[in-house]
């Protein structure tokens, strides 16, 4: 993914999406955030994704209560993650604040370090959900015309991953708002240029931000997590402004990001869970859950998701 300043006309391509504004900046996103030489790896990752039915998330009963009640999964910025190396690059201290993620694992076997790191062993749960459990949204052509303050031609409605109305009202933009291609496995490495990549490039003609490797790699110390990640990048950019305003605003954003002084558009982002995915939820209480917390868990499930499966921990009596 690259944010680059250069003059071009406004265009959108199917596999390589661009948001361009005349006389100013443009946003280039290569599908999946990988460069061309990584296409083989992308195909392999898609094959892996297709072979995975469920992903698992360790959390507290308190967080489970919010997930059940609100029917959402929260994406938090990378600078709030446990790996402090993730939020910074070689040249920017906190580029991770624009990347919002939720961390899961494909390891169906319970993991004692994960129980201890991400929740309390007497009051935690492990949530299992089908991969990509999120709701898609449909926006009518008339509604889009209202947003863009001009007639929109084409299909009667547009199928998108995010709710465009909500995104526009929050004055934010994400290239994944359309496709929803946000799931990928973490790659573990000891290569510093991947763990802390160089992001900013400056030439006489333009400033370039290459953010294609942000949030994709972790140190091999974390390999036990077998992590998969739902991740989106958001920038404070309104796509319904006039063309000249979009150009000027995007120029400012790119330059402020390059100087590490641009604020993120919000502190977190919640994704809606589909109803069929909610009904397919598997909840495993921690192996030493207290009697009181077990009562609370039963009550939560009965009230908010009675079709979820409560599965006893395989570690009960072993830890």
C-alpha positions, 0 to 999 in steps of 0.5 A: 500500500502506498500513499504518493503525491502526484498529479493524475485524474480520478480513476478506480481500477478493479484489482489495483485501487486508486483514489486520485484527485486532479493536480494533487495527491493520490492513494494507491493500494495494491490488493492485500497490501503486497507487492507484485513479487509476493503474489505467490504468497498471496495465493498461498494465504488465500488457500490457507484461509479457505481451509480454515473454518474457525478462528479463536480469540482469548478475552475477558468475560467483560469483553465478551459481554460487550461483544454479545450485547453489541454484536460487534468486534472491536478493532484497536490501533496497533499502538495498543497491541502487546508488541510495541515494535508493531506501531513504529517504523524505521522512520516514524514513531507511531504510524501504527495509530492508523492501522486498526486490528483484532488479533485471533489464532487458528490454533484450535488447541487451547494455549496456556500462555494465551490464557495467561497473557490475554485474560485471567485464568479464573475469569476468561473465555476463548471465543470461536467464530467462523472466519470473516464473520462480519456484516456487509452493507448495501447503499442505494444509488439515491443515498450515494447521490445525497452523500456526493451531492451529485447524481450517481449512475450505474447499479441501483445499489452498491454492496460494500464491506463498511457502512459508507454513511457511517464512514462519511459522517466520521470523516474517515476513509479506508480502501478496505471499505469496499472489498472487506479483504482484511484477514491475513496471517501474521508472518514471523521473522527476525529481519529488522527491515520487515519488523521496522520498515522504512516508510517515508521517501522524499524526492524533489517531486513528491513525498511517498509513504510506503506502508505495505509492510505495517502490521504484517510481520512480528518477531519470531518471539511471538510465533507461539501465537499462530496469529491471524489478524483482521486489520484495516487502515483508516485516514481522516479523509472525506471522499465527498468533498469537492475535488479541489478540497480533496486534493488540498486535504490529502496533500496536508494529510500525507505531509502530516503523516510523513512528519508523524503529527497527523492524528488518527480519525478515531480511537477504535472501530467496531465491525458488526457480526452477522447473525448466522456467525453469532449463532455459530459462536463457540465459547470456552470458559477458562480452565479455572473459571470461578463458580461466580463467573460461570454463573455470569457467563451462563446468564450472558449467553442465555440473554444475548446469544442462546444458540452459542455453544458453551464448550468445557475447557480441555485443560480443566483439572490439568492446570 
